[in-house]
Amino acid sequence: MVKLGILDYAQIDEGSSAQTALQNTIELAQLAEVLGYVRFWMAEHHNVPAFASSSPELIMMHLADATERIRIGSGGVMIPHYSPYKVAENFRILEAFHPGRIDLGIGNTVGTAIVNRTLNENKKVNSGYEQSIVDLTKYLSDQVDENHRFSGITANPVISTVPQMWVLSTSVRNAKMAAKLGIGYTFGLFPLAGIDKLNIGIQAAETYRNEFKPSSFMPEPKVSIAPFVVVAETNELAEEYAEALDFWLLGTDDFGHLKEFPSVETARQYPYTEEEKAIIQANRIRMVVGDIESVTEQLNELITQFKADEVLLVPLMPGLEARKKAIELLAGAFN
Protein backbone atom coordinates (compact mmCIF):
# COMPACT_ATOMS: atom_id res chain seq x y z
CA MET A 1 0.00 0.00 0.00
CA VAL A 2 1.17 3.52 -0.75
CA LYS A 3 2.80 5.38 2.12
CA LEU A 4 1.91 8.90 3.22
CA GLY A 5 4.05 11.86 4.21
CA ILE A 6 3.44 15.53 4.91
CA LEU A 7 5.15 18.67 3.69
CA ASP A 8 4.60 21.54 6.14
CA TYR A 9 5.25 25.27 5.86
CA ALA A 10 4.86 26.33 9.50
CA GLN A 11 2.17 28.65 8.21
CA ILE A 12 1.16 31.61 10.34
CA ASP A 13 -2.62 31.50 10.33
CA GLU A 14 -4.63 34.71 10.35
CA GLY A 15 -4.64 36.21 13.86
CA SER A 16 -1.77 33.98 14.98
CA SER A 17 2.02 34.40 15.41
CA ALA A 18 5.26 32.81 14.24
CA GLN A 19 5.79 31.20 17.64
CA THR A 20 2.34 29.64 17.51
CA ALA A 21 2.95 28.48 13.93
CA LEU A 22 6.08 26.61 14.98
CA GLN A 23 4.29 25.01 17.91
CA ASN A 24 1.49 24.01 15.54
CA THR A 25 4.05 22.30 13.33
CA ILE A 26 5.27 20.25 16.26
CA GLU A 27 1.70 19.27 17.13
CA LEU A 28 0.98 18.30 13.52
CA ALA A 29 4.14 16.17 13.32
CA GLN A 30 3.28 14.38 16.54
CA LEU A 31 -0.23 13.65 15.28
CA ALA A 32 1.15 12.43 11.95
CA GLU A 33 3.36 9.97 13.81
CA VAL A 34 0.41 8.63 15.82
CA LEU A 35 -1.61 8.25 12.61
CA GLY A 36 1.11 6.20 10.89
CA TYR A 37 2.58 8.69 8.43
CA VAL A 38 6.09 7.68 7.38
CA ARG A 39 7.68 11.12 7.02
CA PHE A 40 7.18 14.78 7.87
CA TRP A 41 9.11 17.36 5.87
CA MET A 42 9.67 21.09 6.30
CA ALA A 43 9.67 23.49 3.37
CA GLU A 44 12.25 26.25 2.98
CA HIS A 45 10.91 29.73 2.25
CA HIS A 46 12.56 33.11 2.62
CA ASN A 47 10.98 36.55 2.88
CA VAL A 48 7.45 35.13 2.95
CA PRO A 49 5.81 36.74 6.01
CA ALA A 50 3.12 34.07 6.39
CA PHE A 51 5.61 31.17 6.64
CA ALA A 52 7.94 30.52 9.59
CA SER A 53 9.91 27.83 7.71
CA SER A 54 13.03 29.80 6.77
CA SER A 55 15.41 27.21 8.27
CA PRO A 56 14.14 23.64 7.84
CA GLU A 57 17.23 22.11 9.47
CA LEU A 58 16.66 23.92 12.76
CA ILE A 59 12.96 23.02 12.79
CA MET A 60 13.84 19.43 11.90
CA MET A 61 15.99 18.98 14.99
CA HIS A 62 13.17 20.16 17.21
CA LEU A 63 10.65 17.94 15.41
CA ALA A 64 12.91 14.91 15.66
CA ASP A 65 13.36 15.53 19.38
CA ALA A 66 9.58 15.81 19.81
CA THR A 67 8.80 12.54 17.98
CA GLU A 68 10.03 8.95 18.15
CA ARG A 69 9.58 7.05 14.88
CA ILE A 70 8.43 9.22 11.98
CA ARG A 71 11.12 10.29 9.51
CA ILE A 72 11.85 14.02 9.61
CA GLY A 73 13.13 15.82 6.55
CA SER A 74 13.59 18.90 4.43
CA GLY A 75 11.32 19.61 1.51
CA GLY A 76 13.75 20.87 0.59
CA VAL A 77 17.07 22.51 1.28
CA MET A 78 17.59 24.91 -1.63
CA ILE A 79 21.13 23.87 -2.40
CA PRO A 80 22.01 26.63 -4.93
CA HIS A 81 22.26 29.02 -1.99
CA TYR A 82 24.54 26.91 0.18
CA SER A 83 27.82 25.08 0.50
CA PRO A 84 27.18 21.35 0.02
CA TYR A 85 29.86 20.73 2.63
CA LYS A 86 27.98 22.72 5.27
CA VAL A 87 24.69 21.05 4.36
CA ALA A 88 26.37 17.66 4.74
CA GLU A 89 27.66 18.63 8.18
CA ASN A 90 24.21 19.81 9.27
CA PHE A 91 22.52 16.61 8.16
CA ARG A 92 25.19 14.38 9.62
CA ILE A 93 24.57 16.00 12.99
CA LEU A 94 20.82 15.48 12.57
CA GLU A 95 21.40 11.86 11.57
CA ALA A 96 23.82 11.33 14.47
CA PHE A 97 21.16 12.43 16.97
CA HIS A 98 18.37 10.51 15.20
CA PRO A 99 19.88 7.64 13.16
CA GLY A 100 17.63 6.19 10.50
CA ARG A 101 15.06 8.99 10.76
CA ILE A 102 16.48 11.89 8.74
CA ASP A 103 15.65 12.79 5.12
CA LEU A 104 17.61 15.28 3.05
CA GLY A 105 15.23 16.56 0.39
CA ILE A 106 16.97 18.91 -2.04
CA GLY A 107 15.53 21.58 -4.31
CA ASN A 108 16.90 24.17 -6.70
CA THR A 109 14.42 27.05 -6.43
CA VAL A 110 16.39 30.24 -5.85
CA GLY A 111 13.40 32.33 -4.80
CA THR A 112 12.82 35.96 -5.69
CA ALA A 113 15.57 38.17 -7.07
CA ILE A 114 16.21 39.91 -3.76
CA VAL A 115 16.27 36.60 -1.84
CA ASN A 116 18.75 35.17 -4.33
CA ARG A 117 20.99 38.22 -4.15
CA THR A 118 20.90 38.34 -0.36
CA LEU A 119 21.69 34.66 0.17
CA ASN A 120 24.48 34.72 -2.40
CA GLU A 121 25.98 38.12 -1.63
CA ASN A 122 29.57 36.88 -1.32
CA LYS A 123 29.39 33.87 -3.62
CA LYS A 124 31.64 34.22 -6.66
CA VAL A 125 31.23 30.74 -8.14
CA ASN A 126 28.23 28.42 -8.40
CA SER A 127 29.29 24.87 -9.16
CA GLY A 128 25.88 23.90 -10.53
CA TYR A 129 22.92 21.98 -9.17
CA GLU A 130 23.96 18.46 -10.15
CA GLN A 131 27.55 18.97 -8.99
CA SER A 132 26.30 20.22 -5.63
CA ILE A 133 24.22 17.06 -5.18
CA VAL A 134 27.16 14.89 -6.28
CA ASP A 135 29.25 16.69 -3.67
CA LEU A 136 26.62 15.97 -1.02
CA THR A 137 26.61 12.25 -1.81
CA LYS A 138 30.40 12.17 -1.49
CA TYR A 139 30.51 14.06 1.80
CA LEU A 140 27.69 12.06 3.37
CA SER A 141 29.06 8.65 2.38
CA ASP A 142 32.81 9.40 2.72
CA GLN A 143 33.49 8.47 -0.88
CA VAL A 144 37.16 8.83 -1.74
CA ASP A 145 37.72 10.73 -4.97
CA GLU A 146 41.22 12.09 -5.41
CA ASN A 147 40.11 13.99 -8.49
CA HIS A 148 37.47 15.93 -6.57
CA ARG A 149 38.28 19.60 -6.21
CA PHE A 150 38.06 19.27 -2.41
CA SER A 151 39.55 15.82 -1.95
CA GLY A 152 40.88 15.06 1.50
CA ILE A 153 38.18 16.90 3.47
CA THR A 154 35.68 15.12 5.72
CA ALA A 155 32.19 16.15 6.75
CA ASN A 156 32.15 15.65 10.51
CA PRO A 157 30.91 13.96 12.55
CA VAL A 158 31.70 10.68 10.78
CA ILE A 159 28.84 8.27 11.52
CA SER A 160 27.77 4.81 10.41
CA THR A 161 24.42 5.78 8.83
CA VAL A 162 23.37 8.17 6.09
CA PRO A 163 20.20 10.24 5.71
CA GLN A 164 17.89 9.32 2.88
CA MET A 165 18.41 11.72 -0.01
CA TRP A 166 15.60 12.90 -2.28
CA VAL A 167 15.46 15.29 -5.22
CA LEU A 168 12.41 17.55 -5.41
CA SER A 169 11.70 18.07 -9.07
CA THR A 170 9.30 18.93 -11.86
CA SER A 171 11.48 17.69 -14.73
CA VAL A 172 12.69 14.59 -16.54
CA ARG A 173 16.26 15.91 -16.44
CA ASN A 174 16.39 15.85 -12.66
CA ALA A 175 14.72 12.44 -12.63
CA LYS A 176 17.67 11.16 -14.64
CA MET A 177 20.08 12.76 -12.18
CA ALA A 178 18.32 11.21 -9.18
CA ALA A 179 18.39 7.81 -10.84
CA LYS A 180 22.10 8.05 -11.64
CA LEU A 181 22.96 9.02 -8.06
CA GLY A 182 20.68 6.43 -6.46
CA ILE A 183 18.50 8.82 -4.48
CA GLY A 184 14.72 9.27 -4.14
CA TYR A 185 12.58 11.25 -6.57
CA THR A 186 9.70 13.50 -5.52
CA PHE A 187 7.65 15.05 -8.31
CA GLY A 188 6.01 18.31 -7.25
CA LEU A 189 2.47 18.63 -8.52
CA PHE A 190 1.95 21.74 -6.37
CA PRO A 191 4.64 24.27 -7.41
CA LEU A 192 3.32 25.51 -10.76
CA ALA A 193 0.16 25.36 -12.83
CA GLY A 194 0.41 23.81 -16.27
CA ILE A 195 -1.59 21.35 -18.35
CA ASP A 196 1.54 19.40 -19.38
CA LYS A 197 2.71 18.81 -15.82
CA LEU A 198 0.95 15.46 -15.44
CA ASN A 199 2.47 14.02 -18.61
CA ILE A 200 5.91 15.35 -17.73
CA GLY A 201 5.65 13.83 -14.26
CA ILE A 202 4.59 10.41 -15.50
CA GLN A 203 7.46 10.41 -17.99
CA ALA A 204 9.90 11.56 -15.30
CA ALA A 205 8.84 8.81 -12.87
CA GLU A 206 9.15 6.13 -15.56
CA THR A 207 12.57 7.41 -16.64
CA TYR A 208 13.75 7.48 -13.04
CA ARG A 209 12.76 3.86 -12.43
CA ASN A 210 14.27 2.62 -15.67
CA GLU A 211 17.63 4.30 -15.06
CA PHE A 212 17.94 3.91 -11.27
CA LYS A 213 21.26 2.74 -9.84
CA PRO A 214 21.26 1.52 -6.21
CA SER A 215 23.34 3.42 -3.66
CA SER A 216 23.99 3.59 0.07
CA PHE A 217 21.26 6.22 0.24
CA MET A 218 18.57 4.10 -1.39
CA PRO A 219 18.80 0.44 -2.47
CA GLU A 220 15.82 0.65 -4.84
CA PRO A 221 13.93 3.44 -6.61
CA LYS A 222 11.33 5.40 -4.67
CA VAL A 223 8.89 7.80 -6.29
CA SER A 224 6.68 10.19 -4.38
CA ILE A 225 4.21 12.75 -5.67
CA ALA A 226 3.39 16.00 -3.88
CA PRO A 227 0.05 17.77 -4.43
CA PHE A 228 -1.74 20.42 -2.41
CA VAL A 229 -4.55 18.60 -0.61
CA VAL A 230 -7.69 20.24 0.76
CA VAL A 231 -9.93 17.65 2.37
CA ALA A 232 -12.76 17.93 4.90
CA GLU A 233 -15.83 16.06 6.12
CA THR A 234 -17.91 17.39 3.20
CA ASN A 235 -17.24 18.65 -0.30
CA GLU A 236 -18.81 21.97 0.64
CA LEU A 237 -16.46 22.53 3.58
CA ALA A 238 -13.45 21.48 1.51
CA GLU A 239 -14.40 23.98 -1.18
CA GLU A 240 -14.59 26.70 1.47
CA TYR A 241 -11.09 25.89 2.70
CA ALA A 242 -9.88 25.84 -0.90
CA GLU A 243 -11.01 29.44 -1.32
CA ALA A 244 -8.31 30.48 1.17
CA LEU A 245 -5.68 28.52 -0.77
CA ASP A 246 -6.95 30.00 -4.05
CA PHE A 247 -6.47 33.49 -2.63
CA TRP A 248 -3.04 32.66 -1.24
CA LEU A 249 -1.76 31.20 -4.50
CA LEU A 250 -2.30 34.48 -6.31
CA GLY A 251 1.09 35.24 -4.75
CA THR A 252 0.67 39.03 -4.82
CA ASP A 253 3.98 40.92 -4.33
CA ASP A 254 5.98 37.68 -4.35
CA PHE A 255 3.80 36.37 -1.51
CA GLY A 256 4.64 39.43 0.55
CA HIS A 257 1.22 41.07 0.35
CA LEU A 258 -0.39 38.79 2.93
CA LYS A 259 1.33 38.84 6.30
CA GLU A 260 -0.61 35.78 7.47
CA PHE A 261 -2.20 32.78 5.76
CA PRO A 262 -5.73 34.00 4.99
CA SER A 263 -8.99 32.81 6.44
CA VAL A 264 -11.93 31.86 4.23
CA GLU A 265 -13.64 35.10 5.26
CA THR A 266 -10.70 37.22 4.13
CA ALA A 267 -10.52 35.36 0.83
CA ARG A 268 -14.21 35.99 0.21
CA GLN A 269 -13.91 39.71 0.89
CA TYR A 270 -11.24 40.23 -1.76
CA PRO A 271 -12.43 41.90 -5.02
CA TYR A 272 -11.02 39.52 -7.64
CA THR A 273 -10.29 40.74 -11.15
CA GLU A 274 -11.13 38.60 -14.16
CA GLU A 275 -7.43 37.91 -14.61
CA GLU A 276 -7.12 36.71 -11.02
CA LYS A 277 -10.16 34.47 -11.45
CA ALA A 278 -8.43 32.89 -14.44
CA ILE A 279 -5.26 32.34 -12.38
CA ILE A 280 -7.32 30.68 -9.65
CA GLN A 281 -8.92 28.36 -12.18
CA ALA A 282 -5.52 27.41 -13.60
CA ASN A 283 -4.11 26.81 -10.11
CA ARG A 284 -6.74 24.17 -9.37
CA ILE A 285 -4.63 21.66 -11.31
CA ARG A 286 -2.10 21.96 -8.48
CA MET A 287 -4.47 20.69 -5.79
CA VAL A 288 -6.80 17.87 -4.85
CA VAL A 289 -10.02 19.15 -3.22
CA GLY A 290 -13.08 17.46 -1.75
CA ASP A 291 -14.45 15.14 0.91
CA ILE A 292 -12.42 12.07 1.79
CA GLU A 293 -14.16 9.83 -0.76
CA SER A 294 -13.51 12.29 -3.59
CA VAL A 295 -9.94 13.04 -2.53
CA THR A 296 -9.12 9.35 -2.11
CA GLU A 297 -10.37 8.68 -5.62
CA GLN A 298 -8.36 11.57 -7.06
CA LEU A 299 -5.19 10.58 -5.21
CA ASN A 300 -5.53 6.93 -6.20
CA GLU A 301 -5.76 7.98 -9.83
CA LEU A 302 -2.54 9.96 -9.50
CA ILE A 303 -0.84 7.10 -7.64
CA THR A 304 -1.78 4.71 -10.43
CA GLN A 305 -0.62 7.08 -13.17
CA PHE A 306 2.76 7.69 -11.50
CA LYS A 307 3.07 4.21 -10.00
CA ALA A 308 3.96 6.17 -6.89
CA ASP A 309 5.38 4.54 -3.78
CA GLU A 310 4.44 7.49 -1.59
CA VAL A 311 2.30 10.62 -1.53
CA LEU A 312 3.76 13.73 0.10
CA LEU A 313 0.65 15.65 1.08
CA VAL A 314 0.70 19.44 1.31
CA PRO A 315 -2.31 20.37 3.51
CA LEU A 316 -2.08 24.14 3.10
CA MET A 317 -5.42 24.87 4.75
CA PRO A 318 -6.54 27.66 7.07
CA GLY A 319 -6.35 26.74 10.75
CA LEU A 320 -4.57 23.99 12.66
CA GLU A 321 -7.78 22.11 13.44
CA ALA A 322 -8.64 21.90 9.73
CA ARG A 323 -5.16 20.54 8.94
CA LYS A 324 -5.33 18.00 11.76
CA LYS A 325 -8.73 16.79 10.61
CA ALA A 326 -7.46 16.53 7.05
CA ILE A 327 -4.53 14.28 7.92
CA GLU A 328 -6.77 12.17 10.16
CA LEU A 329 -9.21 11.62 7.28
CA LEU A 330 -6.40 10.74 4.89
CA ALA A 331 -4.74 8.35 7.34
CA GLY A 332 -8.06 6.57 7.80
CA ALA A 333 -8.52 6.23 4.05
CA PHE A 334 -5.02 5.01 3.20
CA ASN A 335 -3.85 3.15 6.31
C-alpha positions in Angstrom: 0.0 0.0 0.0 1.2 3.5 -0.8 2.8 5.4 2.1 1.9 8.9 3.2 4.1 11.9 4.2 3.4 15.5 4.9 5.2 18.7 3.7 4.6 21.5 6.1 5.2 25.3 5.9 4.9 26.3 9.5 2.2 28.7 8.2 1.2 31.6 10.3 -2.6 31.5 10.3 -4.6 34.7 10.3 -4.6 36.2 13.9 -1.8 34.0 15.0 2.0 34.4 15.4 5.3 32.8 14.2 5.8 31.2 17.6 2.3 29.6 17.5 2.9 28.5 13.9 6.1 26.6 15.0 4.3 25.0 17.9 1.5 24.0 15.5 4.0 22.3 13.3 5.3 20.2 16.3 1.7 19.3 17.1 1.0 18.3 13.5 4.1 16.2 13.3 3.3 14.4 16.5 -0.2 13.7 15.3 1.1 12.4 11.9 3.4 10.0 13.8 0.4 8.6 15.8 -1.6 8.3 12.6 1.1 6.2 10.9 2.6 8.7 8.4 6.1 7.7 7.4 7.7 11.1 7.0 7.2 14.8 7.9 9.1 17.4 5.9 9.7 21.1 6.3 9.7 23.5 3.4 12.2 26.3 3.0 10.9 29.7 2.3 12.6 33.1 2.6 11.0 36.5 2.9 7.4 35.1 3.0 5.8 36.7 6.0 3.1 34.1 6.4 5.6 31.2 6.6 7.9 30.5 9.6 9.9 27.8 7.7 13.0 29.8 6.8 15.4 27.2 8.3 14.1 23.6 7.8 17.2 22.1 9.5 16.7 23.9 12.8 13.0 23.0 12.8 13.8 19.4 11.9 16.0 19.0 15.0 13.2 20.2 17.2 10.7 17.9 15.4 12.9 14.9 15.7 13.4 15.5 19.4 9.6 15.8 19.8 8.8 12.5 18.0 10.0 9.0 18.1 9.6 7.1 14.9 8.4 9.2 12.0 11.1 10.3 9.5 11.9 14.0 9.6 13.1 15.8 6.6 13.6 18.9 4.4 11.3 19.6 1.5 13.8 20.9 0.6 17.1 22.5 1.3 17.6 24.9 -1.6 21.1 23.9 -2.4 22.0 26.6 -4.9 22.3 29.0 -2.0 24.5 26.9 0.2 27.8 25.1 0.5 27.2 21.3 0.0 29.9 20.7 2.6 28.0 22.7 5.3 24.7 21.1 4.4 26.4 17.7 4.7 27.7 18.6 8.2 24.2 19.8 9.3 22.5 16.6 8.2 25.2 14.4 9.6 24.6 16.0 13.0 20.8 15.5 12.6 21.4 11.9 11.6 23.8 11.3 14.5 21.2 12.4 17.0 18.4 10.5 15.2 19.9 7.6 13.2 17.6 6.2 10.5 15.1 9.0 10.8 16.5 11.9 8.7 15.6 12.8 5.1 17.6 15.3 3.0 15.2 16.6 0.4 17.0 18.9 -2.0 15.5 21.6 -4.3 16.9 24.2 -6.7 14.4 27.0 -6.4 16.4 30.2 -5.8 13.4 32.3 -4.8 12.8 36.0 -5.7 15.6 38.2 -7.1 16.2 39.9 -3.8 16.3 36.6 -1.8 18.7 35.2 -4.3 21.0 38.2 -4.1 20.9 38.3 -0.4 21.7 34.7 0.2 24.5 34.7 -2.4 26.0 38.1 -1.6 29.6 36.9 -1.3 29.4 33.9 -3.6 31.6 34.2 -6.7 31.2 30.7 -8.1 28.2 28.4 -8.4 29.3 24.9 -9.2 25.9 23.9 -10.5 22.9 22.0 -9.2 24.0 18.5 -10.1 27.6 19.0 -9.0 26.3 20.2 -5.6 24.2 17.1 -5.2 27.2 14.9 -6.3 29.3 16.7 -3.7 26.6 16.0 -1.0 26.6 12.3 -1.8 30.4 12.2 -1.5 30.5 14.1 1.8 27.7 12.1 3.4 29.1 8.6 2.4 32.8 9.4 2.7 33.5 8.5 -0.9 37.2 8.8 -1.7 37.7 10.7 -5.0 41.2 12.1 -5.4 40.1 14.0 -8.5 37.5 15.9 -6.6 38.3 19.6 -6.2 38.1 19.3 -2.4 39.6 15.8 -1.9 40.9 15.1 1.5 38.2 16.9 3.5 35.7 15.1 5.7 32.2 16.2 6.8 32.1 15.7 10.5 30.9 14.0 12.5 31.7 10.7 10.8 28.8 8.3 11.5 27.8 4.8 10.4 24.4 5.8 8.8 23.4 8.2 6.1 20.2 10.2 5.7 17.9 9.3 2.9 18.4 11.7 0.0 15.6 12.9 -2.3 15.5 15.3 -5.2 12.4 17.5 -5.4 11.7 18.1 -9.1 9.3 18.9 -11.9 11.5 17.7 -14.7 12.7 14.6 -16.5 16.3 15.9 -16.4 16.4 15.9 -12.7 14.7 12.4 -12.6 17.7 11.2 -14.6 20.1 12.8 -12.2 18.3 11.2 -9.2 18.4 7.8 -10.8 22.1 8.0 -11.6 23.0 9.0 -8.1 20.7 6.4 -6.5 18.5 8.8 -4.5 14.7 9.3 -4.1 12.6 11.2 -6.6 9.7 13.5 -5.5 7.7 15.1 -8.3 6.0 18.3 -7.3 2.5 18.6 -8.5 1.9 21.7 -6.4 4.6 24.3 -7.4 3.3 25.5 -10.8 0.2 25.4 -12.8 0.4 23.8 -16.3 -1.6 21.3 -18.4 1.5 19.4 -19.4 2.7 18.8 -15.8 1.0 15.5 -15.4 2.5 14.0 -18.6 5.9 15.3 -17.7 5.7 13.8 -14.3 4.6 10.4 -15.5 7.5 10.4 -18.0 9.9 11.6 -15.3 8.8 8.8 -12.9 9.2 6.1 -15.6 12.6 7.4 -16.6 13.7 7.5 -13.0 12.8 3.9 -12.4 14.3 2.6 -15.7 17.6 4.3 -15.1 17.9 3.9 -11.3 21.3 2.7 -9.8 21.3 1.5 -6.2 23.3 3.4 -3.7 24.0 3.6 0.1 21.3 6.2 0.2 18.6 4.1 -1.4 18.8 0.4 -2.5 15.8 0.6 -4.8 13.9 3.4 -6.6 11.3 5.4 -4.7 8.9 7.8 -6.3 6.7 10.2 -4.4 4.2 12.8 -5.7 3.4 16.0 -3.9 0.0 17.8 -4.4 -1.7 20.4 -2.4 -4.6 18.6 -0.6 -7.7 20.2 0.8 -9.9 17.6 2.4 -12.8 17.9 4.9 -15.8 16.1 6.1 -17.9 17.4 3.2 -17.2 18.7 -0.3 -18.8 22.0 0.6 -16.5 22.5 3.6 -13.5 21.5 1.5 -14.4 24.0 -1.2 -14.6 26.7 1.5 -11.1 25.9 2.7 -9.9 25.8 -0.9 -11.0 29.4 -1.3 -8.3 30.5 1.2 -5.7 28.5 -0.8 -6.9 30.0 -4.1 -6.5 33.5 -2.6 -3.0 32.7 -1.2 -1.8 31.2 -4.5 -2.3 34.5 -6.3 1.1 35.2 -4.8 0.7 39.0 -4.8 4.0 40.9 -4.3 6.0 37.7 -4.4 3.8 36.4 -1.5 4.6 39.4 0.5 1.2 41.1 0.3 -0.4 38.8 2.9 1.3 38.8 6.3 -0.6 35.8 7.5 -2.2 32.8 5.8 -5.7 34.0 5.0 -9.0 32.8 6.4 -11.9 31.9 4.2 -13.6 35.1 5.3 -10.7 37.2 4.1 -10.5 35.4 0.8 -14.2 36.0 0.2 -13.9 39.7 0.9 -11.2 40.2 -1.8 -12.4 41.9 -5.0 -11.0 39.5 -7.6 -10.3 40.7 -11.1 -11.1 38.6 -14.2 -7.4 37.9 -14.6 -7.1 36.7 -11.0 -10.2 34.5 -11.5 -8.4 32.9 -14.4 -5.3 32.3 -12.4 -7.3 30.7 -9.6 -8.9 28.4 -12.2 -5.5 27.4 -13.6 -4.1 26.8 -10.1 -6.7 24.2 -9.4 -4.6 21.7 -11.3 -2.1 22.0 -8.5 -4.5 20.7 -5.8 -6.8 17.9 -4.8 -10.0 19.2 -3.2 -13.1 17.5 -1.8 -14.4 15.1 0.9 -12.4 12.1 1.8 -14.2 9.8 -0.8 -13.5 12.3 -3.6 -9.9 13.0 -2.5 -9.1 9.4 -2.1 -10.4 8.7 -5.6 -8.4 11.6 -7.1 -5.2 10.6 -5.2 -5.5 6.9 -6.2 -5.8 8.0 -9.8 -2.5 10.0 -9.5 -0.8 7.1 -7.6 -1.8 4.7 -10.4 -0.6 7.1 -13.2 2.8 7.7 -11.5 3.1 4.2 -10.0 4.0 6.2 -6.9 5.4 4.5 -3.8 4.4 7.5 -1.6 2.3 10.6 -1.5 3.8 13.7 0.1 0.6 15.6 1.1 0.7 19.4 1.3 -2.3 20.4 3.5 -2.1 24.1 3.1 -5.4 24.9 4.7 -6.5 27.7 7.1 -6.3 26.7 10.8 -4.6 24.0 12.7 -7.8 22.1 13.4 -8.6 21.9 9.7 -5.2 20.5 8.9 -5.3 18.0 11.8 -8.7 16.8 10.6 -7.5 16.5 7.0 -4.5 14.3 7.9 -6.8 12.2 10.2 -9.2 11.6 7.3 -6.4 10.7 4.9 -4.7 8.4 7.3 -8.1 6.6 7.8 -8.5 6.2 4.1 -5.0 5.0 3.2 -3.9 3.2 6.3 
